Every structure is written in C-alpha cells, then in structure tokens.
C-alpha cells in the first residue's frame, strides 16, 4: 500500500471512530499550547514540551520554525507566549532573535523572551538584549541588565555607568547596573 493510500485509510478510520465517539476530535497540541491560560490545563502543552525535549539537534531548526509559527499566532495568550519562549530556550538559534527582540520590549513577555534570548549564542541575541535596554523600566530593566552582564557584553559599560548614576532610575535598576559593571570588570580581569 502506498504512503498516500495508507494515510487516506488512517484518516478514514479516525473519522469513523470520531463519528462514533461523543468525545469529539482530539485537539492539535501545537495549536492548543498557544491558547493555554495561567492556572489552566497544560496537558496538551506537555505533549509539545515532550516533543521538543526529544528533538535531536538536527531537528532543532524544524522545531524552532514550528515554535516561531505558534508564537506569531494572533490567538496566542500571555501564558502561551511564555510557554513557547520556554520551549525556544531548548532549540532556538539566530532565527528566533527578531521575534524575541520584539517580545523582550513588552512588559508582559519581557521575562520569558529575555530567558530565551539569553540561551541563544551569538552576537544577534546580545544585540537584541542591549537594544532593549532603553525600552524597559523597574524590575524588568534590572533583569535585562543582569542578562546583559551574564553574556559579558562590555559594550554597554558606558550606558550602565549612566544608569547607575541616574537618580531618576529606580533603585533596583541602579543596583543592577552597579552589579553588572562589577561583573564585567571582574570578568575582564
């Protein structure tokens, strides 16, 4: 039996079973994971998570593409966006940087996007983190400063010095800038 014929037979069997069941069809986990809510059922998202974990390195680009497609869906919830960013931590490369760079500037998604960007090696992710510095404030900006320091981005020393001495910045942000400058100085030594 050809692949096309066996796929048609499997689809017909599923359709016949679905008609006899009052449970309906099973939702696609990749579609459902973007619509999860905080505190809601994550069983379908768990399926996607398990698939991502099982993806061998040669399949990371394909998994990344599927996750970016899910992230771009208009029905993506805040919890769904955070989940997709968590999955991108495991498979993302430079291709994910533009999407994550936009999310890191949004207060609702900054933390999840920052963690995903921090996991991506290369100058594109470092630049995306650095470029978001002026877009955030308060604890979100403090976290971003920490991520920049951990990446060892010495090009932000001047900006961090300005933040550290700026009385209009929140205390948590000034403290983060001070720690980041110390970290960068110690890393260089």
N, C-alpha and C positions, 0 to 999 in steps of 0.2 A: 504494500500500500504506500503511495507517495505521501510526502510530508503534508502537502496541501489537502489530500483526501483524509488523512488521519486527523488533521486539525479541524476539518469540517465535521467529521464524525464525532470528535470530542465536544465540539460546540453544540451539536445537535443533542448529544447525550446530556450535557449540562442544562440545555434549555428544557428538555423533557423533565429532568429532575426538578428544576426550578418551578415548573408549572405544577408539579405535584406537591411541592412544599409550600407551607404557609409562611415560611421564614423569609422568603424573598431571596434576592441575589446577594451575594457577599460583596461588600464594597471594596474597591481597589485601595489597598493600604497607602499607596503613593498619593492618591487623591485625598484620602481621609486625614493623613498626617498633617496637612497644611491647615485643616479646619479644627484641630484639637483646641480645647479650652483649658485654662489652668484649673486643676481640680477635676477635670473630666476624664472620661475613658481614654486610655492611651494604648489599648491593646493592638490596634492597627498600626500605630506609630512604632510599637515594639517590633512588629514584623519588619518594618523598614529598617529599624536600628540593627536587627539581627542580620539583615541582608547586607547592610553597609559593613558591619564588622567582618562578615565572611568574604567580602570582596577582596580578591588578591590584588597586589599592586598593579598588575597590568590592566585591571578593570577599574582603577580609580578614576580615570578620565570619564568613563561612561557613567559611573555613579555620580561624579561631580556634576555632569551635564543634567542628569535627572533631578538632582537636588536644586540646581540653579533654576531649572524649569518650574519646579514646585515653588521655589521662593518667589518667582515672578507672577504666580497666580493671583488674580485680583481678590479671591476669597480667602487668602492667607491671613490667619488670625495672628495676634501678637504671640500667643503660645506656639502656634505652628511655625512662625518665623524663628522663634528661639530654638525650637526643636531642629529645624533644618540647619540652622547655624551650628548647632551641636554636632550634627552629622557631618557637616562640612569640615569640622576640625579633623576628622579621620581621613578625608580623601581630597581635600581642596589643594589646588595649586594656583598659579598666577591667573588662570582663567576666572577664578572666583573673586578676585580683588575688586573689580569695578562694582559688582553688586554689593559686596560687603562694605566698600568705601561709602556708598550711599547710606547704608543702614547704620554705620557707626556714627553718623552725624545726627541720627534721630534718637531722642531721649528714650523712646520706648524699646528700641532694638540695639542701643549702643553697646550694652554689656555683652550680649550674645555675639554680635558682629565683631567686637574687639577680641574676644577669645578666639574666634575663627581666624581673624587676620593674624593674630599673634602666632598661630600654629603654621602659617604659610611661610616657607622660607623665601628669601629673595628681596630685592630692593623695592619691588612694586608694593608689597604689603607694608614694608617700613614706611614708604612714602605716603601710603593711604592713612596710616596711623598719624603720622606727622602732620599731614594736611588737615586732619580733623581737629587739631588742637584748638583752633580759633572758633570752632562751631559749638563747643560744649562748655558747660559750667558746673560748678559744685562737685559732688561725688563722681559724676560721670567723667568729668575732666581729670579729676585726681586719678581715677582708674586708668584712663588713657595715658596719662603721664607715666604711670608705673609700667604699662606695657611698652611704651617707647623706650624707657630706661632699660628694661629687660632685654630688649632687642639690641641694645648698645648703640643706639642712634646718636652719635656725638654731634651731628649737625644741628641738633636742637638746643645745644648748650646756651646760646645767646637768648633764645626765646624762653627757656626755662629760667634763666637768670632774671629776665624781665618779669616773669610771673611770680617768682619768689619774692621780689621786692615790691610788687604792686599791691598796695593796700586795698584796692577795690576787688581783688580776688578773694574768694572765700579762704578761711584759714586752712581748711583741708587741702585746698589746691596749692596754696603756698608751701605747706608742709610736704606735699607730694613732690613739688618742684625741687625743694631742698634735698630730699632723699634721692631723687633722680640724679641731681647734679653730683651728689656724693658717690652714688653708684657708678656713674660714668667716669668720675675721676679715679676711683679705685679700680675699675675695670681696665683703664688705660695703663695704670701703674704696674 
